[in-house]
């Protein structure tokens, strides 16, 4: 993972709306990856971080920890959902023009097998479409070492022109 990670500790450390709108979505995401902007604390809380940002493609790398388990001791479905929502929506963000923002409208997750605690995975989000008002993307979670498919997802995002 990138050694340039900066994670916001307070709301004031997050990029302002003016900073966000002054760049394309791709530039914004690359600024987080490069450490120019502090990233959101959700990644630190859940143990994942972006490791690749390209136009239309984002990869998050991470490993679920014990704190992400359900009462049965397996990784909670919310962890899969948060990681997939992040990589898929951020893939849409890389296609959002300067002056616009996005947010997730809905997403779907299919969990295929349990991820062992501590196992490194990659969540890969690929934007399929980003138009004037909507974006769609697909995603998958794969084991870094075993290459197995652990989950898939799809999302629809709304794209909003602000200025």
N, C-alpha and C positions, 0 to 999 in steps of 0.2 A: 504494500500500500504506500501511497505517497507520504513522504516525510514533510511535506509542506502543509499538512493538515492544520487548519485553524477552525476551532469550533466555538461558536458564540456561547458565552456564559451568561449574557444578559440580553434583553431585547434591543438595547442600544448598539450592541455589537453586530447585529444583523445588518445587511445592506439596506439603505433607505430606499423608498419607492423611487426617488429621483435617480439614485445610482442604478437601480434595476432597469428603469425605463430608458436610461441613456445608452444602453447597449442592446445588441441582439440577444436572444435567448442563448445562443451558442457561446457568445462572448461572456455572458453572465455565468454560465455553467463552468466555462474554462477558468474564470476568475476564482471560483470556489475551489476547483481542483488545484490550481496553482498557488492557493493560499493568499491571493490578493483580497478576497472577501472571506469572512468567517462563514463556515457552513452551519446549518441548523443542528441543534443539539440532539435531534431524533437519532441521527447516525451514531453518536457516541452512546446514547442510551441503549440502543438495540444492537450495537456492534457491527455496523456496516458503513462503508464510505465509498464515494465514487473513485474509480481507478482508471476509467477511460471515458473521455467525452469527445464524440465526433458528431458531425451533423447527422441527426436521425438515429444515432446509436449511443447508448450510455451503458456502462458496466459498473455495478457496485460489487465490491468484494467484502465478505464478512463471514462471521461464524457465530451461530447462536450459542448463548451461554446458559447456565442453569437458571439465571434470572428470567429467561424467556420461556420457561416450561409451564405446562398446564398441570392440573392435579395428578395426571397419570405419569408425569415426569418426562413427557415428550415435548418437542418444540410446539408452542402454541400456534394455532393457525393465524393469529394476528401478526406474528413475526413474518411468516411467509407473505401475508398481505401487505404489510408495511414496506418490506423490501421490494416486492414487485410493483406496488403503487409508486414507489420512489423512482425505480429505474425506468418504468414505462412513461410516467408523467414527465420525467426529466428528458427522456428521448423526444417527446413532443416539444418541450421547452427549447431544445436545440434548434427547432425550426420556426420558433416564434420571432417575428420581426421586432426591431427596435421600436419602443413606444407601446408595446403590448405585453400582457401578462397572461397567465393561464391558471387553471385549477382543475382538479379531477372532478368530473361529474359522476362517474360510476366506474367500478372495476370489478372484475371477476377473477377468482383464483381457483385453480384445480391442483390439489395436493396429491401427488402420485405416490410418494413414499416418505417416511420420516427422515429428517436430516439428523445424523448423530450430533450430539452436543460437541462443540469445539471444532467441528469440521468446517474447513474453508469452502465457501461456495461463491459462485459468481451469479449475480442476477443481471441478465442482459435484457435491456429494453430497446425495441426497434420501432421507430415511428413509421406507420403505414401511410398516414395522411396528416397534413396540417394545412387547413384552409383558413378562410377569414374568420370563422367562428367556432370551428371544431377541429379537434385533432384525435386521432386514434393510434394506438400502439399495442404491440404484443410483447410478452416477456416470458422468460424462463429462468429457472434456478437450476444450475448444474454444479456438481461437485468439481472442485478444482483438480483434485488428484484422480478421482475415479471417472470423471466425465459423465456420470449418470444424471439423468433428468429427474429432478425432485419435485418440480411444480411448474405450472404454466399460468399465464394470466393474459387478460386483455383489458384495455381501458378506453374510455371516451373522456376527453378533456374539453373544456370550453376555453376559447381564446378570445381575449377582450382587448380591444384597442383603447388605450387610456389617453393618448395625446396624438 
